[in-house]
Amino acid sequence: MTEHNLTVPRTARYYTLGTPSESITDLWIVCHGYGQLARYFLRHFSVLDNGHTLVVAPEALSRFYLDGFSGRVGATWMTKEDRLSEIEDQAAYLNLLLKEQLAQLPENVRITVLGFSQGGATVSRWLATQQVPVHRLILWAASFPEDIDFATGKAAFTNLPVAMVYGTEDEFITPETLQRKQQLMQELGIAPQVYTFEGSHTLHPETLKLVDGELLTC
């Protein structure tokens, strides 16, 4: 048996908060976590809807039923199956999306990339390609992927302001996983600003607004 690969067109879905115009100063690309859908995820960012910010939430390309064979649907960025192809497809998808948004915005727009949970690994791998003109990175309740190439990763994250945010009651964040994340970031030369809030595995509007105000670009 021989495995083959065929690149095919796909229809990707994304949602926006705000309207592209010359008055936009900030563009956010926000990637949801495992089992979420972009339209619900985007609601958490209403605190940023100020007339000068455009928030774009792409939806992962693989959808599935969350419970059995019907009912609620979620999306996932990848699984362990054919993962290298999935990673390449993610980068191509997000690059195309970013290019489309930037064509409608002022040249000096500030770009913030946020990844929540599984979306954090997705955006980290994307940024590691060194093809993303990002100004700030926010990893929210997210695991930094261990498979990023050290050489390219270190170059991609040099001088990039990074925030690491998590809830103090997040069931997925243990002292051991937190230590491992910080160690990986240190190896890549990343010194994140750390923010915590009282809560579980979710976004927190007040903390989101705080990070937006404090995480400055270089």
C-alpha positions, 0 to 999 in steps of 0.5 A: 500500500502506498500513501499519496497526497493531493492538494485540493481547494477548500472553503474556509469560514471566518468571522469578523468583529468591526469593519475594515476601513482607514480608521482601523489601527489594530488588526487581531487574528484570534484562533479558537480552541479544540471543539469550538466554533469561530462565531461563538469564540468571537463573542469574547472579544466584544470588549475590543469593538471600539471602531478602531479595531478589527478582530478576525476569527478563522475557523479550523478546517476540520469539524466534528460532532461533539457528542456522538453522531448529531447535535452540537458541532465543534472544530479542531485545528489538527490531530496526530494523523498526517500532522505535517500536512495539517500544519502546512495547510494551517499556515497557508490558510492563515497567510491567505486570510491575513493577506486578504485583511491587510489589503483592506487596511492602512499600511501601519496597522498593528497586528496582534495574534492570539491563540486560545488553548489548541489555537495557541499551538496553531498560531505559534507554528504559523509564526515560526514560519517567519512569514507573518508580520506580527507585532504582538502574540498572546497565548491564552491557556495555550501550550507552546508546541514542542515541535517548533524548529529551534533555529527558525523559531528563535528567529521568528520570536526574537523581540516579539512581545508575548503575553501568556495568560491563564486562569488560576482555576484552569484544569488543564494548567498544572504547575508541571505544564506551566514550568514546561511551557516557560522552559520552552519559551526560555529556550527560544529567547521568549520572555513573556509577560504573564497575566492571571485571572480568577477563572477556569479554561476560558477567556476573561474580558477584563484581562483581555482589555488589560493585556491589550493596554499593557502589551506594547510593541517594540 
